[in-house]
Amino acid sequence: MPEESPGDAPIDSAVEGEVVEPSVDAITELEAAQIEIAKLKDAFLRAKAEQDNVRRRAEKEVANGRKFAVEGFAKEMVNVFDSLKLAAAVEIPTDADDAIKSLQEGVGITLKQLQSGFAKYALLEIAPEVGDKLDPNLHQAMTMIESAEVESGHILNVIQAGFQLHDRLLRPAMVVVSK
């Protein structure tokens, strides 16, 4: 058998029953390792929290992207709605040609289909009634007129209906307000 050198001696060479005190170097190394573990654990938890925040923000952006993807198109369709509504409101004389009556009926049906499409995509018409209180979040006061019939700060007349997509205002309702 080859001879063992002092560096090759087993680590646990203490005599049975004898307590071995750790060296000062071993204690400082252990403390340094524990501090490093604490730093790494903190960094890991911060990175995990940041990852969760990024994931939640991305999910919210995707949801809003889906929710408001039709916003530009909806703004254009609101103008079509206004035109159809004006056309449907035209009084047709009783002695009018059947073709004109048919045309009026077609405009009415088209308007109803457009309203159905608006409802499907949560595009809501803001149509305040005369006497409703002015809500600056939904209404735009175009002018103020003195009135004895309607209380001050309330709607006298609706010039143009407004529209809202989900909870986002596309166009405020344009109104005349009493003063």
Salt bridges, closest charged atoms under 4 A:
ASP42 OD2 - ARG46 NE 2.95
GLU50 OE2 - ARG57 NH2 3.59
GLU59 OE2 - ARG55 NH1 3.34
GLU71 OE2 - LYS75 NZ 3.99
GLU71 OE1 - ARG168 NH1 2.72
ASP82 OD2 - ARG171 NH1 2.74
GLU125 OE2 - LYS85 NZ 2.75
